[in-house]
């Protein structure tokens, strides 16, 4: 509701309502106050003291009260605070004349009012000196009572102010606590959202990344939802093989051809799902090696689920470098170590000049870390274990060299007949 300010007209209207029984507007504007007198003496102040004593029998006090000016005609009302101490009567023959009569010892106030706006107060003390109740003692009692009332009023006001202040402070503290909680919740949500965003691989149009430089596996994003991949092509004399197009979704960081991308502690990792069935369609993903747990036959059984700990065979299906089997075994233990066993030419990278020496079986032990399923060996090899299958994994690094970026973007297109 709109707040309104009480203007002059409203004030005048309020005064009119406060004035009782007026006969004309002139009476209202001419009214100056109340005129009180006693014994031909007109009181000029706001109050006076009237002493009485029961012992002497002087228990009557007469006064006149009318409006000022006298001919204004406004009536006067008289109020007694404690009617058990004194009574007030009005003269029947002269309505402006009143009589205060003491009834018992004590003190009280008699107030004469004109229109409840102009007041004059008689402070009446009814002593009884025969019993030692003097006017001075009654004055002391009244002053003490007034002081007590004032002190109580002050204490009440202070208590109310303190309670109001405490309520305001409590409300302010609650508001501050709520604001702090809201800020903390907003910050936590922002951190959570930032953490979730940081865990996603969200490339921008024009970005180039390296998956596996030795096999010339690169990716290029013409748009954020289209990924072009390159692969090694031995029949092509360029440094970078042919490329083909696949769809990519940054919502789950997954490509249509089975590649998965994940931000792990600030490092983007990639792994390929060998069981995607796209290897024949996209030869870029037709890895020349497979990984399977010891005791299984990957050619007959397909992927076999197995916990990480234990032996995994890494077998190369091609025979580059001669007709020598290329393989090694990874044996993971729960103490953060892995043993790598295989021919010396695979483990130590020695030349095949001395075939016997090169074929000797050796074992090397490395430490490894496991961060969200991504396994990093001390020698730099990376794998991904999802709780079931061990797969090759690669660190995705952004390519910034302009010459390399140009070669990746301009690699020859591969277009298989059944390309999706």
Secondary structure, 3 states (H helix, E strand, C coil): CCCCCCCHHHHHHHHHHHCCCCCCHHHHHHCCEEEEEECCEECCCCEEEEEEECCCCECEEEEEEEEECHHHCCCEEEEECCCCCEEEEECCCCCCEEEEEECCCEEEEEEEEECCCEEEEEEEEEEEHHHCECHHHHHHHHHHHHHHHHHHHHHHHHHHHHHHHHHHHHHHHHHHHHHHHHHHHHHHHHHHHHHHHHCCCCCCCCCEEEEECCCCEEEEEEECCEEEEECCCCCCCCCCCCEEEEEEECCCCEECCCEEEEEECCEEEEEECHHHCCCCCCHHHCCCEEEEECCCCHHHHCCCCCCCCEEEEEEECCCCCCCCCCEEEEEECCCCEEEEEEEHHHHCCCCCCCHHHHHCEEEEEEEEEEECCEEEECCCCEEEECCCCEEEEEECEECCCHHHHHHHHCCCECCCCCCC
